[in-house]
Amino acid sequence: MVDDKPKEAALEVRGLTFSYSGKNALEDVSFMARQGRFTALLGPNGAGKTTLFSLITRLFDTRVGSVHICGLDVAKAGAGALAPLGVVFQQTTLDLDLSVRQNLRYFGYLRGMSRRDCDRRIEEELSRLSMYERVDEKVRALNGGHRRRVEIARSLLHDPKVVVLDEATVGLDVPTRKVIVDHVHELTRTRGLAVLWTTHLIDEVWPDDDLVVLHRGRVVANGIADEVCASVGEATLDAAFAKLIGSKRGDAE
């Protein structure tokens, strides 16, 4: 069951339009990620998900429209607006030749954390992901799933209010994907985080998740996942998604 109590918008995207070489990659995109909710941004490859992610994290500058994090416009407030944000990029950004601890400490120091607080938070976050026993191993020795767990721990180290993850399970096997998806869903319930999870994999979206469907740079559906299905007259998200993007069932996978 979805909690009927209204949730505050921790991340708001308002009227975003972005072009490459005169061609729109995003067109008038608007949605929100609410506090204590898992928001799935679902779209096929090439839909504009990574462009949108880059605008939210300020890898690209917003030209038309705006992005607000905890009420602050990221274009106007600058780095201060990104302080409540945790990020997991699609491509790994860990230093492979440093240990897990060294990678996380480095991030913590950049965030202004003391060594004591940093080490405490490292132990807490890695323990939740069953990774603390590997804290002194080099990242190079870890498999893809374990590296992802380290990156998720890193994104949570500074106790953010919003976490955005771009195709965080890409290249992982199904059991590992499930562990990570389950863990991130749990974070919304136990810590009240607002999560934005971009994916092209339908099985990573739960029926009571907030869902934004992006296709060819436009939002074609926005609501609770099972309500989106009902609104297009389909019993499953697989069928609803296929109808929304005009493809054969299963094309997104």
Secondary structure, 3 states (H helix, E strand, C coil): CCCCCCCCEEEEEEEEEEEECCEEEEEEEEEEEECCCEEEEECCCCCCHHHHHHHHCCCCCCCEEEEEECCEEHHHHCHHHHCCEEEECCCCCCCCCCEHHHHHHHHHHHCCCCHHHHHHHHHHHHHHCCCHHHCCCEHHHCCHHHHHHHHHHHHHCCCCCEEEEECCCCCCCHHHHHHHHHHHHHHHHHHCCEEEEEECCHHHCCCCCEEEEEECCEEEEEEEHHHHHHHCCCCCHHHHHHHHHCCCCCCCC
